[in-house]
Amino acid sequence: MTAELARALLARGHQVAIYAPRLGALAETVMACGVPVTDRIDAIGFTPDLIHGHHNTALAVAMVRFPTSRAVFVCHDSAMAYDSPIIDARIGAYVGVDQACTARLLVEGAPAGQIHLVPNAVDLSRFCCRTTFAAVPRTALAVTKSRAPWLAAVRAACADAGISLTAVGPAVDHIVADLPDRMAASDIVFAWSRSAAEAAATGASVILCDEFGFGGLLSVADAQEYPDGKFARRVLPDPVTPAAVAAAIAACDPRNAEQVAAIVAQKLSLDDMIPRYETLYKTILASPLPDAPSGIAAFLERALPRFDLPPDLYRSGAALEARLIRLDAWLGGRARLERLMPAIIGFTAASRSLGLLGEGWAAAEDWGCWTIAPVATLDLPVALITEWRGQLKLQCHHYFPSAEPPDTVRSVEVRSGGRLLARWDFHRRDYGKPDRPTPTLALPISLWQGVNGAIRLSFHMLAPASPLAAGEGDDPRRLGLALTSIGGAAPGTSQN
């Protein structure tokens, strides 16, 4: 979306430059259109009025380089660490490209009044709608991301239906520059999110496939729901199987494809999106510049995501061992995992499993770990998930100030890749009871089957509380989930 936005703003008379920490083949294409592109922030010779940031790591660099410039933060992904918002007074607007992203912005601290929904748009001058629609599909295109565990099922279904399939994208190491033409020449396109919208604009029948699940044939109702629903970053509810793909292929209808293309052209045109951003820019620039920012170190500590062990763990002697255990669990497979870890993995101060904890956790204590951020992550090895057949039982509870009434409820949402897996409601009346209900979690097989390494779970605290604010001591941390251990659960156990 960066390239399309930059070209459109340039055409409307704005001075534009693109900074990215790492440049790919697209950079040359964009520069050929007259937009300067650089991976050296100091090479930009003008001070921008406004910085339009798509990833927190690049935006943080630009905000340090141009300390008087205002900014917009755009969240394109509801799970990746790069899309966690920078909370800073110089950022005048936070944009989510769909409902799941706006929900993430709110949960992670963006001011509610500054959150806006601006869907990803389609450049209709490039993704042109066909004039004829095939009554019977004969050709198909699969557009992959970094992983495509669904591709085998798609290939099998297409082979059975006599459909010629071509796969492109990072997962098959086949990057192409003529994607609009390929989509326009395909009767069916297997894709998701923005690629699905682009394919739909060309009049292809779109079947929604992603590493997190299967959405079936993109219907008129699905297109009308966008930017919510399965067309966007919401749940793709079913696993990708040859039978499911075959049913979606059988449901392909030229009239449906034509109507979906018309809806996409009406709702997601790039020509309509650009003025919305220009209005946001003008509103931000019309407001007064906030007070001088805090020091660079404090800003970067607040702005940049943490990708490895929690900071407190670096202060413990177990940090190196935890890191090694984490790598073993990711790469060693089931045999290695069984040697390293018991059937139940604990998160006490003496546990070798601490390396599985990502961001958002306090240092481990003798009973377990507290979450101290709105979102805390945990990398769970697929070998372990397979051993447990996707059924998890967690020893955990939620912090409650003692003065709260018994009917108080505090909730935690569990997600993976933006997909909502569970919502746990914890009750004040159960706090401190040894026999309190124990949450379980059923991981959909489409999430982990055929996947190597680990699955990242994110725990979203909807109402963490500070003991200091509650008058219960001097601990200023906002405590949420208290995690002691994770083990396997019997299939069919209900979630709390």
C-alpha positions as CSV (number, residue, x, y, z in Angstrom):
1,M,0.0,0.0,0.0
2,T,3.0,2.3,0.6
3,A,3.8,2.5,-3.1
4,E,0.3,3.2,-4.2
5,L,-0.2,5.9,-1.6
6,A,3.1,7.6,-2.4
7,R,2.3,7.7,-6.2
8,A,-1.2,9.0,-5.6
9,L,0.0,11.8,-3.2
10,L,2.7,12.8,-5.7
11,A,0.1,13.0,-8.5
12,R,-1.9,15.3,-6.3
13,G,1.0,17.8,-5.8
14,H,2.5,16.7,-2.5
15,Q,6.2,16.4,-2.0
16,V,6.8,12.7,-1.1
17,A,9.7,10.4,-0.2
18,I,9.8,6.9,1.1
19,Y,12.1,5.6,3.8
20,A,12.4,1.9,4.5
21,P,15.2,0.1,6.5
22,R,15.5,-2.5,3.8
23,L,14.7,-2.0,0.1
24,G,13.4,-4.7,-2.3
25,A,12.6,-4.9,-6.0
26,L,9.6,-2.7,-5.6
27,A,11.8,0.3,-4.7
28,E,13.1,0.5,-8.3
29,T,9.5,0.4,-9.7
30,V,8.4,3.2,-7.3
31,M,11.5,5.3,-8.1
32,A,10.8,4.9,-11.8
33,C,7.4,6.6,-11.1
34,G,9.2,9.7,-9.7
35,V,9.0,8.9,-6.0
36,P,12.4,9.0,-4.2
37,V,13.1,5.9,-2.1
38,T,15.9,5.4,0.4
39,D,17.1,3.2,3.2
40,R,19.2,6.0,4.7
41,I,17.1,8.4,6.7
42,D,19.7,11.1,6.6
43,A,19.5,11.2,2.8
44,I,16.1,12.9,2.9
45,G,17.0,16.5,2.4
46,F,13.7,18.1,3.4
47,T,11.8,18.2,6.6
48,P,8.3,16.7,6.1
49,D,5.3,18.3,7.6
50,L,4.0,14.9,8.4
51,I,5.3,11.3,8.6
52,H,3.0,8.5,7.5
53,G,4.2,5.5,9.3
54,H,3.4,1.9,8.4
55,H,5.7,0.0,10.8
56,N,6.8,1.2,14.3
57,T,10.4,0.4,13.7
58,A,10.7,2.7,10.6
59,L,8.4,5.3,12.1
60,A,10.5,5.6,15.3
61,V,13.6,6.3,13.2
62,A,11.8,8.9,11.2
63,M,10.4,10.6,14.3
64,V,13.9,10.8,15.9
65,R,15.3,12.2,12.6
66,F,12.6,14.8,12.2
67,P,11.7,15.8,15.8
68,T,9.3,18.7,14.8
69,S,7.2,16.6,12.3
70,R,3.8,15.3,13.1
71,A,2.9,11.7,12.3
72,V,0.2,9.2,11.5
73,F,0.5,5.5,12.5
74,V,-1.2,2.9,10.3
75,C,-1.8,-0.6,11.7
76,H,-1.9,-3.2,8.9
77,D,-1.8,-6.3,11.0
78,S,-3.6,-7.2,14.2
79,A,-0.8,-9.5,15.5
80,M,2.7,-8.7,14.2
81,A,5.0,-6.8,16.6
82,Y,5.9,-4.3,13.9
83,D,2.3,-3.1,13.9
84,S,2.0,-2.3,17.6
85,P,1.3,1.4,17.9
86,I,3.8,4.0,19.1
87,I,2.0,6.0,21.8
88,D,3.3,9.6,21.4
89,A,1.7,13.1,21.4
90,R,3.2,13.8,18.0
91,I,1.1,11.1,16.5
92,G,-2.2,12.8,15.7
93,A,-4.1,9.9,14.2
94,Y,-4.0,6.1,14.5
95,V,-5.4,4.2,11.5
96,G,-6.5,0.6,11.3
97,V,-7.1,-0.9,7.9
98,D,-9.9,-3.1,9.3
99,Q,-12.0,-3.7,12.4
100,A,-9.4,-6.1,13.9
101,C,-6.6,-3.6,13.6
102,T,-8.7,-0.8,15.1
103,A,-9.5,-3.1,18.0
104,R,-5.8,-3.7,18.5
105,L,-5.0,0.0,18.5
106,L,-7.5,0.6,21.2
107,V,-6.3,-2.4,23.4
108,E,-2.7,-1.3,23.1
109,G,-3.3,2.2,24.3
110,A,-4.1,4.5,21.3
111,P,-6.5,7.3,22.3
112,A,-10.0,6.2,21.3
113,G,-10.8,9.7,19.8
114,Q,-7.8,9.4,17.5
115,I,-8.5,6.0,16.0
116,H,-9.8,5.9,12.5
117,L,-10.8,3.1,10.1
118,V,-9.4,3.6,6.6
119,P,-9.5,0.3,4.7
120,N,-6.8,-0.8,2.3
121,A,-7.7,0.4,-1.2
122,V,-7.3,-1.0,-4.6
123,D,-5.7,0.9,-7.5
124,L,-8.5,0.3,-10.1
125,S,-6.3,1.7,-12.8
126,R,-4.1,-1.4,-12.4
127,F,-6.5,-4.0,-11.2
128,C,-9.1,-3.6,-14.0
129,C,-12.3,-5.6,-14.1
130,R,-12.7,-8.0,-17.0
131,T,-15.6,-7.7,-19.4
132,T,-16.3,-11.4,-19.8
133,F,-16.7,-14.0,-17.0
134,A,-16.1,-17.7,-17.4
135,A,-19.1,-19.9,-16.8
136,V,-16.8,-22.8,-15.9
137,P,-13.5,-22.0,-14.2
138,R,-10.4,-23.4,-16.0
139,T,-7.5,-21.4,-14.6
140,A,-6.5,-20.5,-11.1
141,L,-3.9,-18.4,-9.3
142,A,-2.7,-18.9,-5.7
143,V,-1.3,-15.8,-4.0
144,T,0.9,-16.8,-1.0
145,K,2.5,-14.9,1.8
146,S,5.6,-16.2,3.7
147,R,3.8,-19.4,4.6
148,A,1.1,-21.3,2.7
149,P,0.3,-24.6,4.5
150,W,-3.1,-24.5,2.6
151,L,-1.5,-24.8,-0.8
152,A,-1.4,-28.7,-0.9
153,A,-5.2,-28.8,-0.4
154,V,-5.7,-26.2,-3.1
155,R,-3.5,-28.1,-5.6
156,A,-5.3,-31.4,-4.9
157,A,-8.8,-29.8,-5.4
158,C,-7.7,-28.0,-8.6
159,A,-6.3,-31.2,-10.0
160,D,-9.5,-33.1,-9.4
161,A,-11.5,-30.3,-11.0
162,G,-9.3,-30.1,-14.1
163,I,-8.2,-26.6,-13.2
164,S,-4.7,-25.3,-14.1
165,L,-3.2,-23.7,-11.0
166,T,-0.2,-21.3,-10.8
167,A,1.2,-20.3,-7.4
168,V,3.1,-17.0,-6.8
169,G,4.5,-15.3,-3.8
170,P,7.1,-15.7,-1.1
171,A,6.0,-19.2,0.1
172,V,6.8,-20.6,-3.3
173,D,9.8,-18.3,-4.0
174,H,8.0,-16.9,-7.0
175,I,7.7,-13.1,-6.9
176,V,6.1,-11.5,-9.9
177,A,5.7,-8.0,-11.2
178,D,2.6,-8.6,-13.3
179,L,0.2,-9.6,-10.5
180,P,-2.7,-7.5,-11.9
181,D,-2.5,-9.2,-15.3
182,R,-2.2,-12.6,-13.7
183,M,-5.3,-12.0,-11.6
184,A,-7.3,-10.7,-14.6
185,A,-6.4,-13.8,-16.6
186,S,-7.4,-16.2,-13.9
187,D,-10.9,-17.5,-13.4
188,I,-10.2,-18.3,-9.7
189,V,-7.8,-16.6,-7.3
190,F,-6.9,-18.2,-3.9
191,A,-5.9,-15.3,-1.6
192,W,-6.8,-13.3,1.5
193,S,-7.0,-9.7,2.7
194,R,-5.7,-7.1,0.4
195,S,-4.7,-9.6,-2.3
196,A,-8.2,-11.0,-2.2
197,A,-9.6,-7.4,-2.7
198,E,-7.3,-6.8,-5.6
199,A,-8.3,-10.1,-7.2
200,A,-12.0,-9.5,-6.7
201,A,-11.6,-6.1,-8.4
202,T,-10.5,-7.9,-11.6
203,G,-13.7,-10.0,-11.6
204,A,-12.0,-13.3,-10.5
205,S,-13.9,-15.7,-8.3
206,V,-12.0,-15.3,-5.0
207,I,-11.6,-18.2,-2.6
208,L,-10.3,-17.1,0.8
209,C,-7.3,-19.1,2.0
210,D,-4.8,-18.2,4.6
211,E,-2.3,-19.9,6.9
212,F,-4.9,-19.4,9.7
213,G,-7.9,-20.9,8.0
214,F,-10.4,-21.1,5.2
215,G,-13.1,-18.6,4.3
216,G,-14.7,-20.2,1.3
217,L,-15.9,-18.4,-1.8
218,L,-16.0,-14.6,-1.4
219,S,-19.7,-13.8,-1.6
220,V,-21.6,-10.6,-2.2
221,A,-22.5,-10.6,1.5
222,D,-18.8,-11.0,2.5
223,A,-17.8,-8.1,0.3
224,Q,-20.6,-5.9,1.7
225,E,-19.3,-6.6,5.3
226,Y,-15.8,-5.3,4.5
227,P,-13.8,-4.0,6.4
228,D,-15.2,-6.4,8.9
229,G,-15.9,-10.1,8.6
230,K,-13.8,-12.9,7.1
231,F,-12.8,-10.7,4.1
232,A,-10.7,-8.7,6.5
233,R,-8.5,-9.7,9.4
234,R,-11.3,-11.6,11.2
235,V,-11.6,-15.3,11.7
236,L,-11.3,-17.6,8.7
237,P,-13.4,-20.2,10.5
238,D,-12.6,-23.6,8.9
239,P,-9.5,-25.6,8.1
240,V,-8.3,-25.7,4.5
241,T,-9.1,-29.2,3.1
242,P,-9.4,-30.6,-0.4
243,A,-13.1,-31.2,0.2
244,A,-13.7,-27.7,1.4
245,V,-11.8,-26.2,-1.5
246,A,-13.6,-28.4,-4.0
247,A,-17.0,-27.2,-2.6
248,A,-15.9,-23.6,-3.0
249,I,-14.8,-24.3,-6.6
250,A,-18.2,-25.9,-7.3
251,A,-19.9,-22.8,-5.9
252,C,-18.1,-20.3,-8.3
253,D,-20.6,-18.3,-10.2
254,P,-19.8,-15.6,-12.8
255,R,-22.7,-13.4,-11.6
256,N,-21.4,-13.5,-8.0
257,A,-17.9,-12.6,-9.2
258,E,-19.3,-9.6,-11.3
259,Q,-21.3,-8.3,-8.3
260,V,-18.4,-8.6,-5.9
261,A,-16.1,-6.7,-8.3
262,A,-18.7,-3.9,-8.4
263,I,-18.8,-3.7,-4.6
264,V,-15.0,-3.6,-4.3
265,A,-14.8,-0.8,-6.9
266,Q,-17.4,1.1,-5.0
267,K,-16.0,0.6,-1.5
268,L,-12.3,0.2,-1.9
269,S,-11.2,2.6,-4.7
270,L,-7.8,4.2,-4.1
271,D,-9.2,7.5,-5.6
272,D,-11.6,7.6,-2.6
273,M,-9.0,6.7,0.0
274,I,-6.5,9.4,-0.7
275,P,-8.8,12.3,0.2
276,R,-9.6,10.6,3.5
277,Y,-5.9,10.6,4.4
278,E,-5.5,14.2,3.2
279,T,-8.3,15.2,5.5
280,L,-6.5,13.5,8.4
281,Y,-3.3,15.2,7.5
282,K,-4.9,18.6,7.5
283,T,-6.6,18.1,10.8
284,I,-3.3,17.0,12.5
285,L,-1.3,19.8,11.0
286,A,-3.9,22.4,12.1
287,S,-3.5,21.3,15.8
288,P,-0.7,22.8,17.9
289,L,2.6,20.9,18.1
290,P,2.9,19.2,21.5
291,D,5.6,20.1,24.0
292,A,9.2,19.1,23.4
293,P,9.5,15.3,23.3
294,S,11.3,13.3,26.0
295,G,14.8,12.1,25.4
296,I,15.6,9.9,22.5
297,A,16.4,6.9,24.7
298,A,13.1,7.1,26.5
299,F,11.2,7.6,23.2
300,L,12.8,4.5,21.6
301,E,12.2,2.4,24.7
302,R,8.6,3.3,24.5
303,A,8.3,3.0,20.7
304,L,10.2,0.0,19.6
305,P,8.8,-3.6,20.1
306,R,10.6,-6.1,22.2
307,F,11.3,-9.3,20.2
308,D,13.1,-11.5,22.6
309,L,13.2,-12.2,26.3
310,P,11.4,-9.8,28.7
311,P,13.8,-7.1,30.0
312,D,13.7,-8.3,33.5
313,L,14.9,-11.7,32.5
314,Y,18.2,-10.2,31.2
315,R,19.0,-9.4,34.8
316,S,18.6,-13.1,35.9
317,G,21.3,-15.7,35.7
318,A,18.9,-18.0,33.7
319,A,18.7,-15.6,30.7
320,L,21.2,-17.5,28.6
321,E,19.8,-20.9,29.4
322,A,16.3,-19.7,28.7
323,R,17.3,-18.4,25.3
324,L,19.0,-21.8,24.5
325,I,15.9,-23.7,25.6
326,R,13.8,-21.5,23.5
327,L,15.8,-22.2,20.4
328,D,15.9,-25.9,21.1
329,A,12.1,-26.0,21.5
330,W,11.7,-24.2,18.2
331,L,14.1,-26.2,16.2
332,G,14.7,-29.5,17.9
333,G,11.4,-31.2,17.0
334,R,9.4,-33.6,19.2
335,A,12.3,-35.9,20.3
336,R,14.4,-32.9,21.5
337,L,11.4,-31.3,23.2
338,E,10.5,-34.4,25.2
339,R,14.1,-34.5,26.5
340,L,14.0,-30.8,27.5
341,M,10.6,-30.3,29.0
342,P,8.1,-32.2,31.1
343,A,4.5,-32.8,30.1
344,I,3.5,-29.7,32.0
345,I,5.7,-26.6,31.4
346,G,6.0,-24.1,34.2
347,F,6.9,-20.5,34.4
348,T,8.4,-20.2,37.9
349,A,11.7,-18.5,38.5
350,A,13.5,-21.8,38.3
351,S,11.8,-23.0,35.1
352,R,13.7,-23.7,31.9
353,S,10.6,-22.7,30.0
354,L,11.0,-19.0,30.6
355,G,12.6,-18.5,27.1
356,L,9.2,-19.2,25.6
357,L,7.8,-15.9,27.1
358,G,7.9,-13.0,24.7
359,E,7.0,-9.4,25.5
360,G,4.7,-8.1,28.2
361,W,5.8,-10.3,31.2
362,A,7.4,-9.4,34.5
363,A,10.4,-11.3,35.9
364,A,9.3,-14.8,37.1
365,E,8.6,-15.4,40.7
366,D,8.6,-18.6,42.7
367,W,4.9,-19.2,41.7
368,G,4.9,-18.0,38.1
369,C,4.7,-14.7,36.0
370,W,2.5,-11.7,35.9
371,T,1.6,-9.8,32.7
372,I,2.5,-6.2,33.0
373,A,1.5,-4.8,29.6
374,P,-1.8,-4.7,27.7
375,V,-0.6,-7.5,25.5
376,A,1.7,-10.4,26.5
377,T,3.0,-13.0,24.1
378,L,4.1,-16.6,24.4
379,D,5.7,-18.8,21.7
380,L,4.5,-22.4,22.1
381,P,6.4,-25.1,20.2
382,V,4.3,-26.9,17.6
383,A,5.8,-30.2,18.7
384,L,4.3,-29.6,22.1
385,I,1.0,-28.6,20.7
386,T,1.0,-31.8,18.6
387,E,1.7,-33.8,21.7
388,W,-1.3,-32.2,23.4
389,R,-3.5,-32.5,20.3
390,G,-4.1,-28.8,20.3
391,Q,-5.9,-29.0,23.7
392,L,-4.3,-26.8,26.4
393,K,-5.0,-26.4,30.1
394,L,-3.6,-23.3,31.8
395,Q,-2.9,-22.8,35.5
396,C,-3.6,-19.0,35.7
397,H,-5.7,-16.4,37.3
398,H,-6.3,-12.6,37.1
399,Y,-5.4,-9.9,39.5
400,F,-8.2,-8.2,41.4
401,P,-7.9,-5.4,44.0
402,S,-9.3,-6.7,47.2
403,A,-11.8,-3.8,47.6
404,E,-13.7,-4.8,44.4
405,P,-17.1,-6.4,44.7
406,P,-17.5,-10.1,44.2
407,D,-19.4,-9.8,40.9
408,T,-16.5,-7.9,39.3
409,V,-15.3,-9.5,36.0
410,R,-12.0,-8.9,34.3
411,S,-11.4,-10.5,30.9
412,V,-8.5,-11.7,28.7
413,E,-8.7,-12.4,25.0
414,V,-6.4,-15.0,23.5
415,R,-5.3,-14.5,19.9
416,S,-2.9,-15.9,17.4
417,G,-2.2,-14.1,14.1
418,G,-5.1,-11.8,14.8
419,R,-7.5,-14.7,15.2
420,L,-9.6,-14.7,18.3
421,L,-9.2,-18.1,19.9
422,A,-10.9,-17.5,23.3
423,R,-12.2,-14.9,25.7
424,W,-11.7,-15.8,29.4
425,D,-13.9,-14.1,32.0
426,F,-12.3,-14.1,35.5
427,H,-14.6,-13.4,38.5
428,R,-13.5,-11.6,41.7
429,R,-15.4,-14.1,43.8
430,D,-13.0,-16.8,42.6
431,Y,-9.8,-14.9,43.2
432,G,-7.5,-16.6,45.7
433,K,-9.6,-19.9,45.8
434,P,-7.5,-23.0,45.4
435,D,-10.3,-24.7,43.4
436,R,-11.0,-21.7,41.1
437,P,-11.9,-22.6,37.5
438,T,-9.0,-23.4,35.2
439,P,-9.1,-22.0,31.7
440,T,-8.6,-24.3,28.7
441,L,-7.8,-23.5,25.1
442,A,-8.5,-25.4,22.0
443,L,-6.1,-24.5,19.2
444,P,-7.8,-25.1,15.7
445,I,-5.9,-27.7,13.8
446,S,-5.5,-25.3,10.8
447,L,-3.4,-23.1,13.1
448,W,-0.7,-25.6,13.8
449,Q,-0.9,-28.8,11.7
450,G,1.9,-28.9,9.1
451,V,3.7,-25.9,10.7
452,N,7.3,-25.9,11.9
453,G,8.7,-24.0,14.9
454,A,6.3,-22.4,17.2
455,I,2.9,-20.7,17.3
456,R,2.7,-17.3,19.0
457,L,-0.2,-16.8,21.4
458,S,-1.0,-13.2,22.5
459,F,-2.9,-12.5,25.7
460,H,-4.8,-9.2,25.5
461,M,-5.6,-7.8,29.0
462,L,-8.9,-5.9,28.7
463,A,-8.8,-4.5,32.3
464,P,-5.4,-4.8,34.0
465,A,-5.2,-3.1,37.4
466,S,-2.4,-1.5,39.4
467,P,-2.0,-2.4,43.1
468,L,-0.6,1.1,43.8
469,A,-3.6,2.8,42.2
470,A,-5.9,0.5,44.2
471,G,-4.2,1.5,47.5
472,E,-2.7,-2.0,48.0
473,G,1.0,-1.3,48.2
474,D,3.7,0.5,46.1
475,D,3.6,-1.7,43.0
476,P,2.7,0.6,40.1
477,R,2.5,-2.2,37.5
478,R,-0.8,-2.9,35.8
479,L,-1.2,-6.6,36.5
480,G,-3.4,-8.8,34.4
481,L,-2.9,-12.5,33.9
482,A,-0.9,-14.6,36.4
483,L,0.5,-17.6,34.6
484,T,1.9,-20.6,36.5
485,S,2.0,-23.5,33.9
486,I,0.6,-24.9,30.7
487,G,-0.2,-28.6,30.0
488,G,-2.4,-30.8,27.9
489,A,-6.1,-30.9,28.4
490,A,-8.5,-33.7,27.6
491,P,-10.3,-33.1,24.2
492,G,-13.8,-31.7,24.6
493,T,-13.1,-29.8,27.8
494,S,-15.1,-26.6,27.9
495,Q,-13.4,-23.3,28.0
496,N,-14.0,-20.9,30.9
